[in-house]
Amino acid sequence: AGRNGAGGQTTSALATSAARTAKARTQHQIRVKKKPKDDGISLGLEYLQCVRKFPSATLNHVVFHIRRMCKKVLMEYQLLEDLKLAQSIKEVGNVLRLCENYKKGK
């Protein structure tokens, strides 16, 4: 094996190093537990708690942020328009809880 010019390592030494790195990544991936896929509802509800505790955002801001966090699930259950028409933080929360109930099959 000839010199590669990469820090004086030979081609086989680089290949061995790359193999160790790949093996370490694979072992790490096996140990990492997968988190359940979050659809944004829980994050949206948590955001609403913060908005209630620290009321500084306007309703338009709240709707904007919830729409960004939960757009996929809101579209899935055809509730995006309901969110846009919400007249209060409480109504926004009701839309999110409706999504949550639909998801649970209620």
N, C-alpha and C positions, 0 to 999 in steps of 0.2 A: 504494500500500500504506500503510495507516495504522499508527499506533503501537500496539504490543501491550501496552506497560506492563511488559514483561520486560526491565528494565535499559535501556530506551530503544531497543531494537532493533526494527526493523520486522518485520512478518510474513515478508516475503521473506528478510530476513537470517537469521531463525531457521530458516526452511526450508533455506536454503543451508548453515547450520551443521550442521543435522541430517543433511543429505545427505552432507557431508564426514565426519561421525562414522560414519555407516553404511558409507561406502566404506572408511574406515580399518579398521573392524572386519572387513569382508569380505576386504580385502587381508591382514590379520593372520591370519585363519582359513586362508587359502590357504597361507601360509608355515609354519604350525604342522604338524609331522608328527604323525599320529595314533599313539598308543601302542597296541600290541596289547592287547586286552582281557584283563585278568588275572582269573582265576577264584578267586584266593586261595590256590592250592596253593603257589606260590613264596613268598608272604608267610608262610603257615603254616610252611613248612619253615625259613624264615629265623628266625621266632619261636622254633621249637624249638632252633635253634642258640644263640640268646641264652639260652634257658632252661637249656640244658646248660652254657653258659659261666658264667652267673650264676644258680645254682640257688637261687631264693628263692620261686618259685611252687609251690603244691601241685598235685597232679595234677588236682584238681577245677578249679582256676583255669586250668590249661593246656587242659583239655578245653573249658571254657567259652569261652576266647578262640579256640581253633581252630574251634570250632563257629560262632562269630560270623564269622570270617574266611572260612570255607570251606563254609558251610551249603548254598549252591546246588549246588556240585559234589558234596558228600557226599550230598545228596538225589538228585541225578541218577544216581549210581552205587549208590544204596541202601546207603551205608556210614555213615550217621549213627548208627545203633544200634551198629555196631562201634566207632565212636569213643567213644560213651558207656560201652561195656563195657571199654574199654582199662584195663589194670591198671598200666601204666608209660608213661613218656615214650617209650620205645623202641616200644611198641605203637602209640602215637599217631602216631609217625613212619612206622611200617609202613602204617597206614591211609592216610596222606597219599601215600606212595609208590605204594600200590595205586591211588589215584585218578589219580595222574600216569600210571601205566602204562595204565589204562583209557582215559585221554584220548588217549594216543599210539597206542592200538589194539593194545597188547600183551596 
